[in-house]
Amino acid sequence: MADAPENSSESSARDYRDTVFLPETPFPMRGGLPQKEPVILEQWGDLYGTLRAERQRQNAPLYVLHDGPPYANGDIHIGHALNKTLKDFVVRSRFLLGYDVDYVPGWDCHGLPIEWKIEEQFRAKGRRKDEVSKDEFRAACRDYAGKYIDLQRDQFHRLGIVGDFANRYATMDFTSEAAIVAEFHKFKNSGQLYRGSKPVMWSPVERTALADAEIEYHDHVSPTIWVKFPVTGVSDDHPDDLLAFRSSTPSIVIWTTTPWTIPANRAISYGPEIAYGLYEVTAMEEGLEFAPWAKPGDRLILADKLAEEVFKAAKIAAWTRVYDINPSGLETAHPLAALDSGYGFSVPLLAGDHVTDDAGTGFVHTAPGHGADDFEVWKAHGHHEVPDTVDPDGAYYPGVPLFAGLKVLETEGKKTGKFGPANGAVMEKLIEAGNLLARGRLEHSYPHSWRSKAPIIFRNTPQWFIRMDTPLEGGPLKSGDTLRETALNAIDATAFHPVAGKNRIRSMVEGRPDWLVSRQRAWGTPLAMFIDKQTGQPLHDPEVDARIVAAVAEHGADIWFTAPDSDFLGAHDPARYEKVEDILDVWFDSGSTHAFTLDPRLPENGYTGDRPAHWPADLYLEGSDQHRGWFQSSLLEGCGTRGRAPFKAVLTHGFTLDEKGEKMSKSKGNTTDPLTIIKESGADILRLWVALVDYSDDQRIGKQILQTTVDAYRKLRNTVRYLLGALADFDEAERLPLDQMPPLEKFVLHRLHELDAQVRAAYGEYRFQDVVRPVLEFCAGDLSALYFDIRKDALYCDRPDSLRRRAARTVMDEVFMRLTAWLAPLTPFTMEEAWTTRFPAAGSNCARVIPDTPAVWRNPAEAERWAKIKRVVLGVTWAAERARDKKEIGNILDAQVWVSAHPDLVAAFDVEGISRDEFAAEVFRSSLAHLEPRMPADVLETPQLGFPSSQAYYLAGPGPYGAQETVIEALDLPKCARSWRRVPDVGSDPAYPDLSARDADAVRYWDQTHA
């Protein structure tokens, strides 16, 4: 049967086109999604509220997806689209599986990016930040964040995201800030919080401390220097002549990539297991364009493994190793001591496990105010005073000899983030003092602020930390456990998708330092507490804490900076207490979100509303970078306040790259704007792209990839469109029971049974690619290329009450009901359009659950039959194409097909109620067919039935079935004017001489019903 029969030259004058039951549907071939989707959004209204009300009426089990908050700053980008679409897949698929889904979208609102934008706005008006009151500044930040919450909410809505947007959360909401303060107080009151003065990662550009999660690493070129520290003192176990000046005082040599830290040096660290030696320079390289700083007679102490590398850098051509050196007990002078008495202190040698002989000199320059290892080894050897060398702007304090006021990094203007004059000045003074041995440059990976993209420094400052390794008695942690141990146990109890995420976050938590939670900025939630000036300890008073939290809940965190201390302290003397005005790390803010989105709606916390939640959440879902960000801060916050993680499972996705696999960048011009895709192609195209990619790894997107997605969408749409057309006016009276179904229909029902199990399992395990790809393959293979093509003749030309046509429409109804459900979470707009086209008064497709699929549909025997039939059909299709290429036939309906194949394959065509050849013709879509069982060896010996070999086509295949011979013979039989089939019974009905018997019966039925 062709797609649209026309009268041939052999037909009578009657036009039979009106009698053919062609598919009819108003569902168009072209999607027109950019125009239709907004209309569907309007029709949905409060879809999330409707879905929740329906599931609660059904007493459905609750599922909680807790939203990791995007930052309220700018339009959404492709990363937002990927993340929010994946979350929407989860929400919609859980509704589809029969759950009541709790999903409250939220926004992260505090932090530096917004501060910078507001600083820029004030500067544009001629006002510096220090000329603006904190109250006015914070109000401007709040307005800015609010604007982008509204903007992004609308953009997410256009993408088709469903959630409780009416009750969205934001970290800057007054109640949120109050909850964050209350969570902070839990750490304060449990003894997990402490103030420490230690080197932290500091951004001079941003004037604040940074945590690990706020750091990213970029290639960076640093100056390198080898510096001599003259030995001034020895212990008794050193050689007598070590300081018996043969030619020069021996010097210990250090190597560093941070020359600016030399003024902060207080010690040299060595490795107790490293072999060191005293070396004497005997000759320098010749022919140099500059005079090296070393000279013959210099005596240098180095790690033996690294000595030759140091000599190469210093242009030393020859040397003598004098003897072994044990650095223990040595003392040196500061290399700048000769220039200023401020450096006249002794520099001791300290044993340190962090020292290696992999690079450098085997000695580590130790500036306890500018490095974590330096600080620890300094303190471990009983030293308590840590010098403050660099101020918050990254400039030397006024008291630093020789270098007062010089900047390490530039913090303003076009050179922001570039090296300041400090490195150069230090090197010049070392040359002047005669203690610079060599210098160079090194490109290496260096920490930068992820916000400003500027390098950071390590700087000693008083900060507030949460302890990771102090065992606590009582409180939220198990008695005797540390926060680190509790967090590691929680990780082991969490399901990770993909599973590799567990090892990643576990290794991070195992090695992370104490949690630095204080920041020296304005826009954020304050560390709202008081410090006793006499003891230096936080005030622990439940009534004071309660007044603080209540005030913040009513007035917002601004009240902490504007209200007098006495409002909070009550009977306590304000003169005795210091108010802490640092703000909390924004990761603490977002890590606390579970406390003000889930906890307040727990029945055990007194919630009596109609939308309870449960804690912990079933799932957290974010990008893989959040193992060191939100996942980790949420983990530590939950473990520190409740003794476990606030999630049962964690799902991560990769990053979106351009089509070449390169990172997207506006400067490169290789970004893909999701809003542009939605405007030009529709949200369902973007959503289908998300469904098709392996989100667990990095994905690619671009014009060509999106075109591939459009092609896949077109296949889905055309499948649904064909079903809608074929099912026009279908009603229950037409439905056929399973026991009356032909084999083909039983096979399709079996495939539905298989797919249903796959789809349910894939949605349950968040494998969205494993939903859409099998469904696409089913549509393209089992439906379009097989089922629809075979049943087209019956649908168009059988009389409406024929069992074959009723069976086909019954099965197509089952296919439609499942396709529109299975794909509803992924392409909700298109499936909604299809559903309402067929059932305009049946409510939203989104409210459905997957229809139950009867177990009796499972039919492995029929599946095995059709696997064999498909193999034969493949050979016939291939042969028919060759015959058409040779002009032997026009359409396969003009031919009869002869097939010689393995007996097992031929036996697959033996079905009850129809002859083998008649069934084969139906399957091959030919007018006639003949099947002959022959063993594989026989097939190739002689052409079948004596036809010329030029008309025989052979297809050899793997497995036991061997070769298959197919002969395509042009038929010289009359052509049915209605179905175009060339069959012997054309003209057998005198009332319809130009029709086959089947078509004559169908037209007679049509004539009678349309009389």
URGI-V651721 format. One record per pair of residues at least 24 apart in sequence whose C-alpha atoms are under 7 Angstrom apart, sorted by the first residue. I is the first residue (numbers start at 1). J is the second residue. If there is no record, write none. Layout:
i->(I,I)
j->(J,J)
This chain:
i->(1,1,1,1,1,5,5,5,7,8,10,11,11,12,16,19,19,20,20,21,21,21,22,23,23,24,24,25,25,27,27,27,29,33,33,34,34,34,34,34,37,40,48,48,48,51,52,52,55,55,56,60,60,60,61,61,62,62,62,63,63,63,63,63,64,64,64,64,64,64,65,65,65,65,65,65,66,66,66,66,66,67,67,67,67,67,68,69,69,69,70,70,71,71,71,72,72,72,72,72,72,73,73,74,75,76,77,77,78,78,78,79,81,82,83,85,85,88,88,89,89,90,92,93,93,96,96,96,97,97,98,102,103,103,104,104,104,104,104,105,105,105,105,105,106,106,106,107,107,107,107,108,108,108,109,109,109,109,110,110,110,110,111,111,111,113,114,115,115,134,135,138,159,171,174,174,174,174,174,174,175,176,177,177,177,177,178,178,178,179,179,180,180,181,181,182,186,187,187,189,190,192,192,193,193,193,193,194,194,194,195,195,195,195,196,196,196,197,197,197,197,198,198,198,198,198,199,199,199,199,199,199,199,199,200,200,200,201,201,201,201,202,202,202,202,203,203,203,204,204,204,204,204,205,205,207,207,207,208,208,208,209,209,211,213,213,214,214,215,215,215,215,216,216,216,216,217,217,217,217,218,218,218,218,219,219,219,219,220,220,220,220,221,221,221,221,222,222,222,222,223,223,223,223,224,224,224,224,224,224,225,225,225,225,225,225,225,226,226,226,226,226,226,226,226,227,227,227,227,227,227,228,228,228,228,228,228,228,229,229,229,229,229,230,230,231,231,231,232,232,232,233,233,233,234,234,234,235,235,247,248,248,248,249,250,250,250,251,251,251,252,252,252,253,253,253,253,253,254,254,254,254,255,255,259,259,259,260,260,260,260,261,264,264,264,264,265,265,265,266,266,266,267,267,267,267,267,267,268,268,268,268,268,268,268,268,269,269,269,269,269,269,269,269,269,270,270,270,270,270,270,270,270,271,271,271,271,271,272,274,274,275,275,276,276,276,276,276,276,276,277,277,277,277,277,277,277,277,278,278,278,278,278,278,279,279,279,279,280,280,280,280,281,281,281,282,282,282,283,283,283,283,284,284,284,284,285,285,285,293,293,293,294,302,302,303,303,303,305,306,306,306,306,306,307,310,313,314,314,335,335,336,336,338,339,340,342,352,369,369,370,370,370,371,388,417,417,463,464,464,464,465,465,465,465,466,466,466,467,467,468,476,476,476,476,477,477,483,483,484,486,486,486,487,487,487,490,490,494,494,495,495,495,496,496,496,497,497,497,498,498,498,505,505,517,517,517,518,518,518,518,519,519,519,519,520,520,521,521,522,524,524,525,525,525,526,526,526,526,526,527,527,527,527,527,528,528,529,529,530,530,530,530,531,531,531,532,532,532,533,533,533,544,544,587,587,587,588,590,591,591,591,591,592,592,594,615,616,616,616,617,617,617,618,618,618,619,619,619,619,620,620,620,620,621,621,621,622,622,622,623,623,623,624,624,624,652,653,653,653,654,654,654,654,654,655,655,656,656,656,657,657,657,657,658,658,658,659,659,659,661,672,684,684,685,685,687,687,688,688,691,691,691,691,692,692,692,693,694,716,716,719,723,723,724,727,727,734,735,735,736,736,736,741,743,745,745,745,746,747,747,749,749,750,750,750,753,753,753,790,790,790,797,797,797,798,799,799,818,818,821,821,821,822,865,868,868,869,869,873,875,875,876,879,879,880,883,888,889,892,892,893,893,893,893,893,893,894,894,894,894,895,895,895,895,895,895,895,896,896,896,896,896,896,896,896,897,897,897,897,897,897,898,898,898,898,898,898,899,899,899,899,899,899,900,900,900,900,900,900,900,900,900,901,901,901,901,901,901,902,902,902,902,902,903,903,903,906,906,927,927,927,936,936,936,939,939,939)
j->(792,793,979,980,981,978,979,980,977,977,975,977,994,994,978,1003,1006,796,797,795,796,797,796,725,726,725,728,724,725,721,834,837,718,681,682,678,679,680,681,682,829,829,162,163,164,847,100,101,99,100,100,98,99,100,99,100,99,100,101,99,100,101,102,618,101,102,103,617,618,619,102,103,617,618,619,620,103,104,617,619,620,103,104,105,106,620,622,106,107,108,107,108,107,108,109,107,108,109,145,148,149,145,148,148,152,152,673,674,672,673,674,656,674,690,622,161,687,161,162,825,826,766,825,763,825,848,849,850,849,850,849,613,163,164,163,164,165,167,168,163,164,165,168,169,168,169,170,149,169,170,171,170,171,590,145,170,171,172,172,523,524,586,523,524,586,451,141,141,523,522,558,523,683,589,552,553,554,555,556,557,553,596,525,552,556,557,549,552,553,595,596,589,592,528,549,549,641,640,641,540,475,466,467,464,465,466,467,464,465,466,462,463,464,465,462,463,464,460,461,462,463,369,375,460,461,462,369,370,371,372,458,459,460,461,458,459,460,456,457,458,459,456,457,458,459,449,456,457,392,393,394,411,456,411,417,392,393,520,519,520,521,519,520,516,628,629,449,450,447,448,449,450,447,448,449,450,445,446,447,448,445,446,447,448,443,444,445,446,443,444,445,446,441,442,443,444,257,441,442,443,257,440,441,442,256,257,439,440,441,442,255,256,257,259,438,439,440,253,254,255,256,436,437,438,439,253,254,255,435,436,437,252,253,254,335,435,436,437,253,332,333,334,335,332,333,331,332,333,331,332,333,330,331,332,329,330,331,329,330,297,297,298,299,299,299,300,301,299,300,301,300,301,302,300,301,302,361,363,361,363,364,365,360,361,423,426,427,408,422,423,426,367,367,369,387,389,365,366,367,347,366,367,347,348,349,350,365,366,347,348,349,350,363,364,365,366,349,350,351,352,355,363,364,365,366,349,350,351,352,355,362,363,364,351,352,353,355,356,351,303,357,303,304,301,302,303,304,324,325,326,301,302,303,304,321,323,324,325,302,321,322,323,324,325,319,320,321,322,319,320,321,322,318,319,320,318,319,320,316,317,318,319,315,316,317,318,315,316,317,436,437,438,437,361,362,357,361,362,357,357,359,360,361,362,361,361,438,437,438,430,435,430,433,433,433,401,401,377,459,460,458,459,460,458,460,454,455,518,516,517,518,514,515,516,517,514,515,516,514,515,514,640,641,642,643,640,643,639,640,509,639,643,644,635,636,639,644,645,648,649,648,649,650,649,650,651,650,651,652,651,652,696,627,628,584,585,588,582,583,584,585,582,583,584,585,582,583,582,583,583,583,584,557,583,584,557,581,582,583,584,580,581,582,583,584,560,580,579,580,577,578,579,580,577,578,579,576,577,578,576,577,578,568,569,629,630,633,633,630,630,633,634,637,634,637,646,646,646,647,648,646,647,648,647,648,649,647,648,649,650,647,649,650,651,650,651,652,651,652,653,652,653,654,652,653,654,696,695,696,697,695,696,697,698,699,698,699,698,699,700,698,699,700,701,700,701,702,700,701,702,700,702,827,829,709,710,826,827,826,827,768,769,772,826,769,772,773,769,769,776,779,779,812,816,838,809,813,806,806,810,806,807,810,807,862,807,808,811,862,862,863,811,857,857,858,859,853,857,858,922,923,925,979,999,1002,1002,1002,1005,850,851,848,849,850,850,908,905,908,905,908,924,955,966,966,953,966,968,968,970,970,925,926,925,926,927,980,981,982,927,970,971,982,926,927,928,968,969,970,971,926,927,928,929,968,969,970,971,928,929,930,967,968,969,929,930,931,966,967,968,930,931,932,965,966,967,931,932,933,934,939,944,964,965,966,932,933,934,935,964,965,933,934,935,936,961,933,934,935,931,933,981,982,983,961,962,963,963,964,965)
